């Protein structure tokens, strides 16, 4: 009898991600403190807002992920604006072996995690160069951010509101 080769079990390929490029798409730093001057003691109150976006590029397996950080600082005592930093930072990724149903969370969780250390460095440098102590952003929990956005969209759909 001929010995037939037993079929080898199929092992799913491991996801592969490669950062092809990173860039600042848009950045604005308004140093209100220097423009107007502030009287008395300054106690900064920092607020950080994060938004994410991802889209498929025309080339196979390529995606563009955009992170937008809005960092504002106000004087706790008076509420006067000290500075406003808006930074849109993007990355181009080559991604393979991620199931279609997992691609959306992968793009909005894993890719921003890869970009975040660079965003943190830019924010630190800009605030320092603007005459403030360097602002080292706390680590962003992109998984929690993703979950909140999914919950927000589900609640909006349930109420019949348009999802944006």
VMD Tcl script that builds the backbone (N, CA, C; Angstrom):
set m [mol new atoms 492]
animate dup $m
set s [atomselect $m all]
$s set {name element resname resid chain x y z} {
  {N N UNK 1 A 0.819 -1.177 0.000}
  {CA C UNK 1 A 0.000 0.000 0.000}
  {C C UNK 1 A 0.862 1.238 0.000}
  {N N UNK 2 A 0.415 2.194 -0.722}
  {CA C UNK 2 A 1.160 3.452 -0.769}
  {C C UNK 2 A 0.890 4.214 0.518}
  {N N UNK 3 A 1.942 4.802 1.031}
  {CA C UNK 3 A 1.815 5.580 2.268}
  {C C UNK 3 A 1.400 7.001 1.906}
  {N N UNK 4 A 0.155 7.328 2.244}
  {CA C UNK 4 A -0.332 8.657 1.923}
  {C C UNK 4 A 0.086 9.624 3.015}
  {N N UNK 5 A 0.513 10.780 2.594}
  {CA C UNK 5 A 0.929 11.798 3.559}
  {C C UNK 5 A -0.306 12.333 4.270}
  {N N UNK 6 A -0.243 12.315 5.577}
  {CA C UNK 6 A -1.357 12.855 6.361}
  {C C UNK 6 A -1.359 14.367 6.223}
  {N N UNK 7 A -2.541 14.952 6.077}
  {CA C UNK 7 A -2.567 16.414 5.955}
  {C C UNK 7 A -2.044 17.063 7.232}
  {N N UNK 8 A -1.234 18.054 7.036}
  {CA C UNK 8 A -0.670 18.789 8.173}
  {C C UNK 8 A -1.725 19.731 8.728}
  {N N UNK 9 A -1.816 19.831 10.060}
  {CA C UNK 9 A -2.794 20.774 10.621}
  {C C UNK 9 A -2.444 22.202 10.226}
  {N N UNK 10 A -3.472 22.943 9.907}
  {CA C UNK 10 A -3.273 24.335 9.503}
  {C C UNK 10 A -3.110 25.208 10.749}
  {N N UNK 11 A -2.005 25.875 10.846}
  {CA C UNK 11 A -1.788 26.825 11.934}
  {C C UNK 11 A -2.010 28.215 11.380}
  {N N UNK 12 A -2.886 28.986 12.017}
  {CA C UNK 12 A -3.097 30.338 11.504}
  {C C UNK 12 A -1.800 31.134 11.591}
  {N N UNK 13 A -1.558 31.882 10.557}
  {CA C UNK 13 A -0.350 32.703 10.527}
  {C C UNK 13 A -0.444 33.799 11.576}
  {N N UNK 14 A 0.680 34.126 12.147}
  {CA C UNK 14 A 0.735 35.192 13.141}
  {C C UNK 14 A 0.514 36.536 12.456}
  {N N UNK 15 A -0.208 37.429 13.133}
  {CA C UNK 15 A -0.370 38.774 12.561}
  {C C UNK 15 A 0.996 39.438 12.383}
  {N N UNK 16 A 1.138 40.148 11.290}
  {CA C UNK 16 A 2.376 40.884 11.028}
  {C C UNK 16 A 2.029 42.354 10.859}
  {N N UNK 17 A 2.806 43.207 11.525}
  {CA C UNK 17 A 2.617 44.646 11.390}
  {C C UNK 17 A 3.984 45.284 11.208}
  {N N UNK 18 A 4.048 46.150 10.243}
  {CA C UNK 18 A 5.279 46.895 9.988}
  {C C UNK 18 A 4.921 48.364 9.813}
  {N N UNK 19 A 5.642 49.235 10.520}
  {CA C UNK 19 A 5.439 50.669 10.373}
  {C C UNK 19 A 6.246 51.110 9.154}
  {N N UNK 20 A 5.543 51.588 8.134}
  {CA C UNK 20 A 6.218 52.018 6.907}
  {C C UNK 20 A 6.622 53.488 6.959}
  {N N UNK 21 A 5.894 54.273 7.741}
  {CA C UNK 21 A 6.209 55.698 7.833}
  {C C UNK 21 A 5.394 56.351 8.922}
  {N N UNK 22 A 5.920 57.460 9.435}
  {CA C UNK 22 A 5.237 58.251 10.445}
  {C C UNK 22 A 5.399 59.706 10.070}
  {N N UNK 23 A 4.405 60.529 10.448}
  {CA C UNK 23 A 4.487 61.928 10.044}
  {C C UNK 23 A 3.552 62.790 10.867}
  {N N UNK 24 A 3.894 64.057 10.963}
  {CA C UNK 24 A 2.999 65.048 11.544}
  {C C UNK 24 A 2.160 65.577 10.394}
  {N N UNK 25 A 0.855 65.363 10.474}
  {CA C UNK 25 A -0.048 65.856 9.433}
  {C C UNK 25 A -0.374 67.326 9.692}
  {N N UNK 26 A -0.578 67.661 10.969}
  {CA C UNK 26 A -0.941 69.033 11.314}
  {C C UNK 26 A -0.540 69.274 12.761}
  {N N UNK 27 A -0.056 70.488 13.035}
  {CA C UNK 27 A 0.311 70.826 14.394}
  {C C UNK 27 A 0.140 72.320 14.594}
  {N N UNK 28 A -0.380 72.662 15.771}
  {CA C UNK 28 A -0.548 74.059 16.134}
  {C C UNK 28 A -0.232 74.199 17.616}
  {N N UNK 29 A 0.567 75.204 17.959}
  {CA C UNK 29 A 0.867 75.487 19.361}
  {C C UNK 29 A 0.643 76.972 19.592}
  {N N UNK 30 A -0.316 77.273 20.431}
  {CA C UNK 30 A -0.621 78.663 20.765}
  {C C UNK 30 A -0.164 78.913 22.193}
  {N N UNK 31 A 0.822 79.772 22.352}
  {CA C UNK 31 A 1.336 80.113 23.667}
  {C C UNK 31 A 0.638 81.394 24.119}
  {N N UNK 32 A -0.525 81.240 24.708}
  {CA C UNK 32 A -1.345 82.373 25.133}
  {C C UNK 32 A -0.656 83.133 26.261}
  {N N UNK 33 A 0.040 82.416 27.119}
  {CA C UNK 33 A 0.744 83.040 28.239}
  {C C UNK 33 A 1.742 84.075 27.738}
  {N N UNK 34 A 2.488 83.748 26.716}
  {CA C UNK 34 A 3.478 84.678 26.178}
  {C C UNK 34 A 2.814 85.855 25.467}
  {N N UNK 35 A 1.670 85.594 24.813}
  {CA C UNK 35 A 0.991 86.650 24.068}
  {C C UNK 35 A 0.326 87.676 24.975}
  {N N UNK 36 A -0.353 87.206 26.011}
  {CA C UNK 36 A -1.134 88.101 26.860}
  {C C UNK 36 A -0.462 88.414 28.181}
  {N N UNK 37 A 0.348 87.502 28.668}
  {CA C UNK 37 A 0.925 87.654 30.000}
  {C C UNK 37 A -0.120 87.298 31.043}
  {N N UNK 38 A 0.326 86.775 32.142}
  {CA C UNK 38 A -0.581 86.381 33.216}
  {C C UNK 38 A -0.068 86.976 34.511}
  {N N UNK 39 A -0.971 87.530 35.283}
  {CA C UNK 39 A -0.624 88.119 36.569}
  {C C UNK 39 A -0.774 87.073 37.664}
  {N N UNK 40 A 0.113 87.130 38.647}
  {CA C UNK 40 A 0.004 86.248 39.802}
  {C C UNK 40 A 0.586 84.874 39.539}
  {N N UNK 41 A 0.267 83.966 40.454}
  {CA C UNK 41 A 0.808 82.615 40.402}
  {C C UNK 41 A 0.083 81.788 39.344}
  {N N UNK 42 A 0.844 80.957 38.665}
  {CA C UNK 42 A 0.278 80.103 37.624}
  {C C UNK 42 A 0.281 78.655 38.116}
  {N N UNK 43 A -0.902 78.063 38.156}
  {CA C UNK 43 A -1.047 76.650 38.494}
  {C C UNK 43 A -1.773 75.990 37.323}
  {N N UNK 44 A -1.021 75.303 36.464}
  {CA C UNK 44 A -1.645 74.759 35.258}
  {C C UNK 44 A -2.596 73.602 35.534}
  {N N UNK 45 A -3.683 73.592 34.782}
  {CA C UNK 45 A -4.640 72.499 34.767}
  {C C UNK 45 A -4.629 71.968 33.335}
  {N N UNK 46 A -4.140 70.745 33.156}
  {CA C UNK 46 A -3.947 70.176 31.825}
  {C C UNK 46 A -5.132 69.291 31.453}
  {N N UNK 47 A -5.621 69.437 30.227}
  {CA C UNK 47 A -6.681 68.595 29.691}
  {C C UNK 47 A -6.194 68.007 28.366}
  {N N UNK 48 A -6.321 66.693 28.230}
  {CA C UNK 48 A -5.880 66.006 27.011}
  {C C UNK 48 A -7.063 65.272 26.404}
  {N N UNK 49 A -7.319 65.523 25.124}
  {CA C UNK 49 A -8.360 64.821 24.379}
  {C C UNK 49 A -7.695 64.063 23.238}
  {N N UNK 50 A -8.168 62.849 23.003}
  {CA C UNK 50 A -7.587 61.987 21.969}
  {C C UNK 50 A -8.686 61.513 21.034}
  {N N UNK 51 A -8.426 61.571 19.738}
  {CA C UNK 51 A -9.335 60.962 18.774}
  {C C UNK 51 A -8.500 60.176 17.765}
  {N N UNK 52 A -9.111 59.151 17.199}
  {CA C UNK 52 A -8.407 58.231 16.307}
  {C C UNK 52 A -9.187 58.037 15.019}
  {N N UNK 53 A -8.460 57.729 13.963}
  {CA C UNK 53 A -9.088 57.420 12.689}
  {C C UNK 53 A -8.175 56.458 11.942}
  {N N UNK 54 A -8.750 55.612 11.131}
  {CA C UNK 54 A -7.972 54.678 10.321}
  {C C UNK 54 A -8.666 54.487 8.992}
  {N N UNK 55 A -7.864 54.278 7.959}
  {CA C UNK 55 A -8.450 54.013 6.643}
  {C C UNK 55 A -7.522 53.135 5.829}
  {N N UNK 56 A -8.132 52.400 4.928}
  {CA C UNK 56 A -7.388 51.534 4.013}
  {C C UNK 56 A -6.746 52.387 2.943}
  {N N UNK 57 A -5.526 52.048 2.573}
  {CA C UNK 57 A -4.838 52.733 1.477}
  {C C UNK 57 A -5.008 51.898 0.206}
  {N N UNK 58 A -4.766 52.508 -0.963}
  {CA C UNK 58 A -4.956 51.759 -2.221}
  {C C UNK 58 A -4.056 50.527 -2.348}
  {N N UNK 59 A -2.879 50.554 -1.725}
  {CA C UNK 59 A -1.962 49.421 -1.805}
  {C C UNK 59 A -2.436 48.306 -0.870}
  {N N UNK 60 A -2.348 47.069 -1.360}
  {CA C UNK 60 A -2.807 45.932 -0.569}
  {C C UNK 60 A -2.082 45.849 0.769}
  {N N UNK 61 A -2.823 45.570 1.822}
  {CA C UNK 61 A -2.328 45.397 3.190}
  {C C UNK 61 A -1.811 46.682 3.833}
  {N N UNK 62 A -2.059 47.834 3.223}
  {CA C UNK 62 A -1.594 49.087 3.810}
  {C C UNK 62 A -2.759 49.895 4.368}
  {N N UNK 63 A -2.497 50.476 5.543}
  {CA C UNK 63 A -3.493 51.271 6.239}
  {C C UNK 63 A -2.838 52.526 6.781}
  {N N UNK 64 A -3.633 53.586 6.874}
  {CA C UNK 64 A -3.163 54.830 7.472}
  {C C UNK 64 A -3.954 55.056 8.757}
  {N N UNK 65 A -3.234 55.272 9.840}
  {CA C UNK 65 A -3.853 55.509 11.142}
  {C C UNK 65 A -3.470 56.913 11.576}
  {N N UNK 66 A -4.462 57.655 12.026}
  {CA C UNK 66 A -4.243 59.041 12.441}
  {C C UNK 66 A -4.667 59.202 13.905}
  {N N UNK 67 A -3.789 59.809 14.687}
  {CA C UNK 67 A -4.106 60.129 16.076}
  {C C UNK 67 A -4.133 61.640 16.199}
  {N N UNK 68 A -5.139 62.148 16.889}
  {CA C UNK 68 A -5.216 63.591 17.092}
  {C C UNK 68 A -5.264 63.859 18.591}
  {N N UNK 69 A -4.311 64.659 19.048}
  {CA C UNK 69 A -4.222 65.026 20.456}
  {C C UNK 69 A -4.471 66.524 20.575}
  {N N UNK 70 A -5.389 66.887 21.454}
  {CA C UNK 70 A -5.634 68.286 21.772}
  {C C UNK 70 A -5.283 68.450 23.251}
  {N N UNK 71 A -4.240 69.240 23.512}
  {CA C UNK 71 A -3.755 69.434 24.874}
  {C C UNK 71 A -3.933 70.904 25.216}
  {N N UNK 72 A -4.743 71.158 26.237}
  {CA C UNK 72 A -4.931 72.546 26.648}
  {C C UNK 72 A -4.522 72.682 28.107}
  {N N UNK 73 A -4.028 73.852 28.425}
  {CA C UNK 73 A -3.614 74.147 29.791}
  {C C UNK 73 A -4.227 75.474 30.192}
  {N N UNK 74 A -4.903 75.445 31.334}
  {CA C UNK 74 A -5.505 76.662 31.876}
  {C C UNK 74 A -4.967 76.883 33.286}
  {N N UNK 75 A -4.965 78.131 33.695}
  {CA C UNK 75 A -4.566 78.473 35.047}
  {C C UNK 75 A -5.704 78.092 35.989}
  {N N UNK 76 A -5.414 77.238 36.975}
  {CA C UNK 76 A -6.452 76.790 37.912}
  {C C UNK 76 A -7.101 77.961 38.637}
  {N N UNK 77 A -6.306 78.952 39.006}
  {CA C UNK 77 A -6.818 80.071 39.806}
  {C C UNK 77 A -7.797 80.935 39.016}
  {N N UNK 78 A -7.426 81.302 37.805}
  {CA C UNK 78 A -8.238 82.260 37.048}
  {C C UNK 78 A -9.019 81.642 35.890}
  {N N UNK 79 A -8.631 80.449 35.454}
  {CA C UNK 79 A -9.268 79.840 34.292}
  {C C UNK 79 A -8.725 80.353 32.966}
  {N N UNK 80 A -7.718 81.252 33.023}
  {CA C UNK 80 A -7.116 81.786 31.796}
  {C C UNK 80 A -6.345 80.695 31.059}
  {N N UNK 81 A -6.467 80.707 29.735}
  {CA C UNK 81 A -5.744 79.765 28.890}
  {C C UNK 81 A -4.250 80.067 28.957}
  {N N UNK 82 A -3.426 79.025 29.145}
  {CA C UNK 82 A -1.969 79.182 29.131}
  {C C UNK 82 A -1.408 78.781 27.766}
  {N N UNK 83 A -1.817 77.594 27.293}
  {CA C UNK 83 A -1.425 77.179 25.947}
  {C C UNK 83 A -2.439 76.191 25.406}
  {N N UNK 84 A -2.393 76.043 24.082}
  {CA C UNK 84 A -3.217 75.064 23.382}
  {C C UNK 84 A -2.344 74.406 22.323}
  {N N UNK 85 A -2.253 73.082 22.389}
  {CA C UNK 85 A -1.465 72.309 21.433}
  {C C UNK 85 A -2.396 71.332 20.738}
  {N N UNK 86 A -2.421 71.389 19.410}
  {CA C UNK 86 A -3.177 70.432 18.608}
  {C C UNK 86 A -2.184 69.717 17.704}
  {N N UNK 87 A -2.188 68.400 17.804}
  {CA C UNK 87 A -1.235 67.597 17.045}
  {C C UNK 87 A -1.963 66.436 16.398}
  {N N UNK 88 A -1.874 66.367 15.075}
  {CA C UNK 88 A -2.386 65.209 14.345}
  {C C UNK 88 A -1.177 64.458 13.811}
  {N N UNK 89 A -1.000 63.245 14.307}
  {CA C UNK 89 A 0.173 62.432 13.980}
  {C C UNK 89 A -0.304 61.150 13.324}
  {N N UNK 90 A 0.299 60.809 12.215}
  {CA C UNK 90 A -0.150 59.644 11.460}
  {C C UNK 90 A 0.939 58.622 11.240}
  {N N UNK 91 A 0.495 57.445 10.912}
  {CA C UNK 91 A 1.412 56.366 10.574}
  {C C UNK 91 A 0.838 55.545 9.443}
  {N N UNK 92 A 1.725 55.012 8.629}
  {CA C UNK 92 A 1.330 54.114 7.548}
  {C C UNK 92 A 1.837 52.731 7.929}
  {N N UNK 93 A 0.919 51.768 7.926}
  {CA C UNK 93 A 1.221 50.425 8.402}
  {C C UNK 93 A 0.959 49.391 7.326}
  {N N UNK 94 A 1.822 48.384 7.290}
  {CA C UNK 94 A 1.604 47.194 6.468}
  {C C UNK 94 A 1.151 46.108 7.445}
  {N N UNK 95 A -0.057 45.593 7.241}
  {CA C UNK 95 A -0.628 44.629 8.175}
  {C C UNK 95 A -1.115 43.407 7.393}
  {N N UNK 96 A -0.699 42.240 7.881}
  {CA C UNK 96 A -1.130 40.985 7.265}
  {C C UNK 96 A -1.586 40.009 8.341}
  {N N UNK 97 A -2.387 39.054 7.931}
  {CA C UNK 97 A -2.827 37.936 8.768}
  {C C UNK 97 A -3.667 38.357 9.971}
  {N N UNK 98 A -4.399 39.428 9.826}
  {CA C UNK 98 A -5.357 39.826 10.852}
  {C C UNK 98 A -6.740 39.567 10.272}
  {N N UNK 99 A -7.552 38.742 10.948}
  {CA C UNK 99 A -8.894 38.467 10.423}
  {C C UNK 99 A -9.686 39.761 10.247}
  {N N UNK 100 A -10.526 39.761 9.227}
  {CA C UNK 100 A -11.295 40.964 8.874}
  {C C UNK 100 A -12.097 41.499 10.062}
  {N N UNK 101 A -12.686 40.590 10.844}
  {CA C UNK 101 A -13.500 41.037 11.979}
  {C C UNK 101 A -12.667 41.624 13.119}
  {N N UNK 102 A -11.362 41.441 13.070}
  {CA C UNK 102 A -10.481 41.990 14.106}
  {C C UNK 102 A -9.659 43.176 13.609}
  {N N UNK 103 A -9.793 43.510 12.337}
  {CA C UNK 103 A -8.973 44.577 11.759}
  {C C UNK 103 A -9.280 45.942 12.377}
  {N N UNK 104 A -10.565 46.275 12.550}
  {CA C UNK 104 A -10.935 47.582 13.095}
  {C C UNK 104 A -10.324 47.804 14.479}
  {N N UNK 105 A -10.513 46.885 15.452}
  {CA C UNK 105 A -9.868 47.113 16.740}
  {C C UNK 105 A -8.341 47.098 16.645}
  {N N UNK 106 A -7.794 46.268 15.776}
  {CA C UNK 106 A -6.342 46.231 15.622}
  {C C UNK 106 A -5.812 47.593 15.176}
  {N N UNK 107 A -6.484 48.195 14.190}
  {CA C UNK 107 A -6.045 49.494 13.674}
  {C C UNK 107 A -6.170 50.609 14.713}
  {N N UNK 108 A -7.208 50.551 15.555}
  {CA C UNK 108 A -7.466 51.643 16.490}
  {C C UNK 108 A -6.930 51.381 17.898}
  {N N UNK 109 A -6.297 50.237 18.108}
  {CA C UNK 109 A -5.677 49.958 19.413}
  {C C UNK 109 A -4.178 49.736 19.244}
  {N N UNK 110 A -3.811 48.744 18.451}
  {CA C UNK 110 A -2.387 48.381 18.331}
  {C C UNK 110 A -1.562 49.425 17.583}
  {N N UNK 111 A -2.102 49.946 16.487}
  {CA C UNK 111 A -1.338 50.937 15.717}
  {C C UNK 111 A -1.102 52.222 16.515}
  {N N UNK 112 A -2.114 52.790 17.179}
  {CA C UNK 112 A -1.835 53.978 18.001}
  {C C UNK 112 A -0.832 53.714 19.125}
  {N N UNK 113 A -0.836 52.490 19.661}
  {CA C UNK 113 A 0.171 52.137 20.686}
  {C C UNK 113 A 1.584 52.270 20.129}
  {N N UNK 114 A 1.750 51.913 18.871}
  {CA C UNK 114 A 3.067 52.019 18.236}
  {C C UNK 114 A 3.459 53.484 18.023}
  {N N UNK 115 A 2.488 54.324 17.743}
  {CA C UNK 115 A 2.767 55.736 17.465}
  {C C UNK 115 A 2.937 56.571 18.728}
  {N N UNK 116 A 2.326 56.146 19.836}
  {CA C UNK 116 A 2.246 56.987 21.022}
  {C C UNK 116 A 3.592 57.477 21.570}
  {N N UNK 117 A 4.630 56.651 21.658}
  {CA C UNK 117 A 5.894 57.188 22.190}
  {C C UNK 117 A 6.429 58.382 21.397}
  {N N UNK 118 A 6.167 58.405 20.113}
  {CA C UNK 118 A 6.626 59.519 19.277}
  {C C UNK 118 A 5.782 60.767 19.530}
  {N N UNK 119 A 4.477 60.563 19.715}
  {CA C UNK 119 A 3.588 61.681 20.059}
  {C C UNK 119 A 4.011 62.272 21.395}
  {N N UNK 120 A 4.278 61.411 22.376}
  {CA C UNK 120 A 4.695 61.871 23.705}
  {C C UNK 120 A 5.954 62.735 23.601}
  {N N UNK 121 A 6.893 62.305 22.797}
  {CA C UNK 121 A 8.154 63.049 22.646}
  {C C UNK 121 A 7.906 64.415 22.003}
  {N N UNK 122 A 7.060 64.461 20.977}
  {CA C UNK 122 A 6.759 65.721 20.298}
  {C C UNK 122 A 6.087 66.693 21.263}
  {N N UNK 123 A 5.093 66.209 22.022}
  {CA C UNK 123 A 4.392 67.070 22.981}
  {C C UNK 123 A 5.372 67.600 24.025}
  {N N UNK 124 A 6.244 66.753 24.502}
  {CA C UNK 124 A 7.248 67.179 25.486}
  {C C UNK 124 A 8.166 68.258 24.916}
  {N N UNK 125 A 8.653 68.027 23.717}
  {CA C UNK 125 A 9.566 68.998 23.085}
  {C C UNK 125 A 8.865 70.331 22.805}
  {N N UNK 126 A 7.650 70.286 22.286}
  {CA C UNK 126 A 6.934 71.517 21.924}
  {C C UNK 126 A 6.626 72.344 23.161}
  {N N UNK 127 A 6.137 71.692 24.223}
  {CA C UNK 127 A 5.824 72.461 25.432}
  {C C UNK 127 A 7.094 73.036 26.053}
  {N N UNK 128 A 8.182 72.283 26.047}
  {CA C UNK 128 A 9.460 72.788 26.572}
  {C C UNK 128 A 9.960 73.961 25.718}
  {N N UNK 129 A 9.920 73.798 24.405}
  {CA C UNK 129 A 10.386 74.866 23.513}
  {C C UNK 129 A 9.471 76.089 23.580}
  {N N UNK 130 A 8.224 75.890 24.023}
  {CA C UNK 130 A 7.286 77.001 24.171}
  {C C UNK 130 A 7.440 77.743 25.485}
  {N N UNK 131 A 8.403 77.336 26.318}
  {CA C UNK 131 A 8.667 78.045 27.561}
  {C C UNK 131 A 8.000 77.458 28.787}
  {N N UNK 132 A 7.425 76.266 28.650}
  {CA C UNK 132 A 6.770 75.600 29.774}
  {C C UNK 132 A 7.613 74.401 30.189}
  {N N UNK 133 A 7.362 73.862 31.373}
  {CA C UNK 133 A 8.018 72.593 31.710}
  {C C UNK 133 A 7.574 71.534 30.701}
  {N N UNK 134 A 8.469 70.622 30.320}
  {CA C UNK 134 A 8.085 69.592 29.346}
  {C C UNK 134 A 6.897 68.782 29.862}
  {N N UNK 135 A 5.885 68.636 29.034}
  {CA C UNK 135 A 4.704 67.870 29.404}
  {C C UNK 135 A 4.878 66.440 28.917}
  {N N UNK 136 A 5.006 65.510 29.849}
  {CA C UNK 136 A 5.101 64.089 29.511}
  {C C UNK 136 A 3.724 63.473 29.685}
  {N N UNK 137 A 3.069 63.217 28.563}
  {CA C UNK 137 A 1.719 62.662 28.590}
  {C C UNK 137 A 1.696 61.316 29.302}
  {N N UNK 138 A 0.644 61.104 30.096}
  {CA C UNK 138 A 0.421 59.782 30.676}
  {C C UNK 138 A 0.110 58.811 29.551}
  {N N UNK 139 A 0.414 57.554 29.781}
  {CA C UNK 139 A 0.119 56.534 28.787}
  {C C UNK 139 A -1.384 56.495 28.526}
  {N N UNK 140 A -1.748 56.413 27.268}
  {CA C UNK 140 A -3.153 56.359 26.869}
  {C C UNK 140 A -3.563 54.890 26.769}
  {N N UNK 141 A -4.684 54.551 27.381}
  {CA C UNK 141 A -5.232 53.207 27.295}
  {C C UNK 141 A -6.113 53.149 26.042}
  {N N UNK 142 A -5.522 52.770 24.925}
  {CA C UNK 142 A -6.246 52.767 23.658}
  {C C UNK 142 A -7.352 51.707 23.628}
  {N N UNK 143 A -7.191 50.623 24.385}
  {CA C UNK 143 A -8.247 49.614 24.469}
  {C C UNK 143 A -9.486 50.206 25.139}
  {N N UNK 144 A -9.304 50.903 26.262}
  {CA C UNK 144 A -10.441 51.527 26.948}
  {C C UNK 144 A -11.071 52.605 26.078}
  {N N UNK 145 A -10.247 53.363 25.378}
  {CA C UNK 145 A -10.743 54.403 24.478}
  {C C UNK 145 A -11.595 53.779 23.374}
  {N N UNK 146 A -11.137 52.670 22.810}
  {CA C UNK 146 A -11.871 51.964 21.757}
  {C C UNK 146 A -13.214 51.453 22.288}
  {N N UNK 147 A -13.186 50.846 23.472}
  {CA C UNK 147 A -14.420 50.313 24.054}
  {C C UNK 147 A -15.439 51.418 24.317}
  {N N UNK 148 A -14.980 52.560 24.838}
  {CA C UNK 148 A -15.897 53.679 25.089}
  {C C UNK 148 A -16.527 54.171 23.796}
  {N N UNK 149 A -15.744 54.221 22.728}
  {CA C UNK 149 A -16.270 54.684 21.443}
  {C C UNK 149 A -17.307 53.699 20.902}
  {N N UNK 150 A -17.063 52.414 21.036}
  {CA C UNK 150 A -18.021 51.398 20.583}
  {C C UNK 150 A -19.315 51.526 21.391}
  {N N UNK 151 A -19.198 51.725 22.705}
  {CA C UNK 151 A -20.379 51.900 23.553}
  {C C UNK 151 A -21.144 53.168 23.180}
  {N N UNK 152 A -20.410 54.248 22.902}
  {CA C UNK 152 A -21.044 55.509 22.525}
  {C C UNK 152 A -21.821 55.336 21.221}
  {N N UNK 153 A -21.217 54.660 20.254}
  {CA C UNK 153 A -21.883 54.435 18.970}
  {C C UNK 153 A -23.122 53.550 19.128}
  {N N UNK 154 A -23.008 52.522 19.964}
  {CA C UNK 154 A -24.150 51.625 20.190}
  {C C UNK 154 A -25.301 52.386 20.844}
  {N N UNK 155 A -24.984 53.236 21.807}
  {CA C UNK 155 A -26.023 54.027 22.481}
  {C C UNK 155 A -26.670 55.012 21.506}
  {N N UNK 156 A -25.873 55.623 20.642}
  {CA C UNK 156 A -26.405 56.569 19.658}
  {C C UNK 156 A -27.327 55.853 18.666}
  {N N UNK 157 A -26.918 54.673 18.217}
  {CA C UNK 157 A -27.751 53.912 17.286}
  {C C UNK 157 A -29.065 53.487 17.942}
  {N N UNK 158 A -28.983 53.121 19.213}
  {CA C UNK 158 A -30.176 52.690 19.957}
  {C C UNK 158 A -31.182 53.839 20.064}
  {N N UNK 159 A -30.677 55.055 20.178}
  {CA C UNK 159 A -31.542 56.223 20.292}
  {C C UNK 159 A -31.925 56.794 18.926}
  {N N UNK 160 A -31.436 56.152 17.868}
  {CA C UNK 160 A -31.778 56.592 16.523}
  {C C UNK 160 A -31.023 57.827 16.059}
  {N N UNK 161 A -29.915 58.133 16.707}
  {CA C UNK 161 A -29.110 59.294 16.336}
  {C C UNK 161 A -28.068 58.874 15.303}
  {N N UNK 162 A -27.666 59.801 14.438}
  {CA C UNK 162 A -26.618 59.472 13.484}
  {C C UNK 162 A -25.292 59.259 14.207}
  {N N UNK 163 A -24.545 58.289 13.761}
  {CA C UNK 163 A -23.243 57.974 14.363}
  {C C UNK 163 A -22.162 58.642 13.532}
  {N N UNK 164 A -21.325 59.397 14.225}
  {CA C UNK 164 A -20.212 60.035 13.493}
  {C C UNK 164 A -18.904 59.702 14.112}
}
mol reanalyze $m
mol bondsrecalc $m
mol representation Tube
mol addrep $m
